[in-house]
Amino acid sequence: MAQPETALVGRIRTAVKRKFPDAVIQKLHGGAYQTAGLPDLIIVIGGRIYGFEVKKQRLGESAEHAYERATLLQRARLADLRRAGGVAAVVLSVDEVLALLVREGV
């Protein structure tokens, strides 16, 4: 069964590529040979790296609860990216990703 975030990840990829055609976008798929907790999407634009852990807000669920579904390990990996100079966040929507990229000066 597909993860609930799959369609949202696809919409984010499409929107980012449309707005930033030169972006490099990689969807990371968890597995035995991958570091645990890495974000769902890694995007590189203009030499800057962005990591997004995508969570789909469930029907009747508050945004705060949806953000909190990121595991401690996922949050730690996002913090690692930020310490290294990247931008990293848990996101719930296409608009949130695009707004973050614009706010960061892309």
C-alpha positions in Angstrom: 0.0 0.0 0.0 1.3 3.4 -0.9 2.3 5.8 1.9 -0.3 8.6 2.4 2.4 11.2 1.5 3.1 9.8 -1.9 0.7 12.0 -3.9 1.7 15.1 -1.9 5.4 14.4 -2.6 4.6 14.1 -6.3 2.7 17.5 -6.2 5.6 19.1 -4.4 8.1 17.8 -6.9 6.0 19.0 -9.9 5.5 22.5 -8.4 9.1 23.0 -7.4 10.3 21.9 -10.9 7.8 24.2 -12.5 8.9 27.2 -10.4 12.6 26.3 -10.4 13.4 24.4 -13.6 17.1 24.0 -12.8 16.3 22.4 -9.4 17.7 18.9 -8.7 15.1 17.0 -6.8 15.6 13.6 -5.3 12.9 11.5 -3.5 14.6 9.3 -0.9 13.1 5.9 -0.4 13.9 4.3 3.0 15.6 1.0 3.0 18.2 -1.3 4.6 21.1 0.5 2.8 20.1 4.1 3.6 20.7 6.1 6.6 17.6 6.1 8.7 15.6 9.3 9.2 16.7 11.1 6.0 14.0 13.5 4.7 11.6 12.5 2.0 12.8 15.1 -0.5 16.3 16.5 -1.1 16.3 19.6 -3.4 19.3 21.5 -4.6 18.7 25.0 -6.0 21.5 27.5 -6.7 24.0 25.4 -4.8 21.9 25.3 -1.6 20.4 22.1 -0.2 16.9 21.8 1.1 15.5 18.8 3.0 11.8 18.3 3.4 10.1 15.6 5.6 6.6 15.5 4.0 3.6 14.7 6.2 0.1 14.6 4.9 -2.3 16.2 7.3 -5.1 13.6 8.1 -8.7 14.4 8.0 -9.6 16.1 11.3 -6.0 16.3 12.4 -4.5 19.6 13.6 -1.5 20.9 11.7 0.5 20.8 15.0 -0.2 17.1 15.4 0.7 16.4 11.8 4.1 18.2 12.2 4.7 16.2 15.4 4.4 12.9 13.5 7.9 13.4 12.4 10.0 10.9 14.4 12.8 12.0 16.7 15.3 10.5 14.2 13.7 12.4 11.3 13.9 15.6 13.4 17.6 14.9 14.2 18.4 14.5 10.5 16.7 17.8 9.7 18.7 19.4 12.4 21.9 17.9 11.0 21.1 19.5 7.6 20.5 22.9 9.2 23.8 22.7 11.2 25.6 22.0 7.9 24.1 25.2 6.4 21.1 23.7 4.6 17.4 24.4 5.0 15.3 21.6 6.4 11.8 21.4 7.7 8.7 19.2 8.2 6.1 20.3 5.6 2.4 19.7 5.1 1.8 21.3 1.7 3.0 22.4 -1.7 2.4 26.0 -0.7 4.5 25.6 2.4 7.5 24.3 0.5 7.2 27.1 -2.2 6.9 29.8 0.5 9.9 28.4 2.4 12.0 28.4 -0.8 10.9 32.0 -1.6 11.6 33.1 2.0 15.1 31.6 1.7 15.8 33.8 -1.3 15.7 31.2 -4.1 
